[in-house]
Amino acid sequence: MYKASELLKNTKMPVAEVCASVGYDNQLNFIRAFRNIFGISPKNYRDNHRLSQNN
């Protein structure tokens, strides 16, 4: 999930592509696992980090 979080912060790859690149073949399972670890969805994680990088 660390790799997924880095990809979400530093690339514009779609969540589905991030999901596949970290070994998940099911996007829903990836989103659930990500949310269990970080407490928010991958999209919200990306949005939050994009906002903090722009400030």
N, C-alpha and C positions, 0 to 999 in steps of 0.2 A: 504494500500500500504506500510505502514511502516513495517508490518509483512513480506510482500513479499520481500522488500528490505533486511531485515535481513536474510531471508532464502536464498536469492541469494548470499549474502556475506559470510554466515557462514556454508552453506551446499553444497553438490554436487547434490542436488535434481534437476532433469530435470525441465525446465521451465513449462512444462505441469503439473507436480506434484505440483509445487509452485502455479500455477494458481488454481488448484483444491483445494489446502489447504487453500486458502484465499477466497474461495467462488465463483469463476468464473467457469461456465460450458463451456465457449467458450474461447479457448486460444487466438484467434484473438482479441476479446473484451478486454481481460486482457492486451495483449501487447499494444493495443491502449491506454487504460487507464493509464498504467504504463508510457508510453511515454509522455502522456499529463502532468503527474505530474513531472517526473524526466528529461524529455527532451531527453532521450535515451531509446533504447530498453532494455528489461530485460537482454538479452545476453551481450550487450555492458556494461551495468551496472555491471554485474558480472565480466566481463573481466577487466574493469577499477579498480574495487576494489581488484581483485586478484593480479593485478600488483602492486598496492600500498601496499598491505600486504607483498609482497615478497621483497620490497625494504627497 
